Amino acid sequence: MTVRVKLIVVLTLILVTAFISLSLFNYNESRKNIRKDIVNSSLPLTRDNIYSEIQTVLMRPLFVSSLMANDTFLKDWAAGGEKDVSKIKRYLDEIQDRYGFFTAFFVSAKTGKYYYPGGVLKTISPEDDHDVWYYDFVSSGEKHDLDVDSNEAADNILTVFINHRLVSESGELLGVTGVGLKMDDVSRLLKFFSTKYGKTIFLVDRNGLVQAHHKVGLIEQINLRHMPGHGKIASQVLSTSAEPATYEFEFDGDRIFLTARYIPELEWLLIVEQNENVLLDAARKNFVRTIVVGGIATLFIVVLSILVVNHFQLRLEDQAESDELTGLGNRRSFARVFESTVSGLKKKPRPFSIILLDVDGFKLVNDKSGHIEGDRILKQISSIIKSSVRDSDFCARWGGDEFLLLIDGEIDLAFDVAERIREAVSGAGNEYLLTSDSGVKVTVSCGVARYSDEDTLDSLIARADKAMYESKMQGKDMVMRG
């Protein structure tokens, strides 16, 4: 694995790890905040709001039943022997219509007759299961209570009866009076609250029996102790007194928060539940969106980083293997090409040669005209070299004024290339290559050598250098074989 690949892999890992870690941290913080909000704010606030609403709804009939229990007409009529049934019918009918209740009633302690707006419904009996509520209430000694039962006067519709004791001025029990609310109305109210606040809301009595629920089929049919997941905390919940309390439990992989508040007027407990996962669903969706968007952004950054790294890596490689002045290869790149060419001979043997080229009198140019002019000449010679070789050949600046060429072919081909370069420098381009202020004529001396199996780069260059030196000894501006 190259350094470039390692760098990209490390960068990718850092970005992905940082992004996922940050996303998970934010999600966990959101979860903590949601849980804190449920326990300290959302659930208690909802509970207290619903408590106020229920008091408004259920306390009104309780107040009316209290008024009925203190109504002198009702007391006088009951104490007077219940002589005119039409009067009690009108009275109960007026109560029902004026306050909009489902029913209004009076049960006589003396005769046992059950009066309602339609007249006498029946005479109660301890043997009738529907009448047990009356005897239980009378024996309890309580002034009032609530009872959920079917209304025999209205097709046995489930009804919340608010019962109140009716006594004479002397304290004698005259009977029980009160009003009834249709349980469907109460259930609709709880369903409205459940939808509005996104929570489960119901009422239970002190024994845990469900007294009001938006699912009517659960009323007086299920106990808090037997509700799924509630068993472990039911006793604690049912022991809640004046101070509201909050509990939590797990059911079917979900964490449920439950708060309870006692309603002393009704002697029922208001239960409000919040499933944490419902609120966390939005946080999870946001987490998924963050992962998707962040993943795309991370991918974009990684791709951009790869392009940038590759760009600068290629530039660095190019700078590391090319001569800055002439744009030709340098010693390093020539050595790499040489090794590659030699390795290729094992698969496909073919001849190649080298040309070592040195600029004649270059020191004089620098001394008389300066290095800027010398650089111009080197660049001009490099241009001539480039135009004189093929794509399969390779050129490099070997030293200050020395150039080294690897020619794909026999030594004769290399000799011809060297001669072509020499002629181009000393011939047609001579006027351009003259320095501007000294008139020094620039030429090149070349040494050519063919690679043999025993050669190394140093030995091959040594033979070419020897031939180039020989050309200088014989007058310069020549090509010699080594």
PyMOL commands that set and color helices and strands:
alter all, ss='L'
color gray80, all
select helices_A, chain A and resi 3-69+72-79+85-99+129-140+183-197+216-218+224-226+231-238+276-320+331-344+362-369+371-388+411-426+430-433+457-473
alter helices_A, ss='H'
color red, helices_A
select strands_A, chain A and resi 103-108+113-116+119-123+144-151+157-167+173-182+200-205+210-213+245-251+254-263+268-275+353-360+394-397+402-407+443-450+479-481
alter strands_A, ss='S'
color yellow, strands_A
deselect
rebuild
show_as cartoon
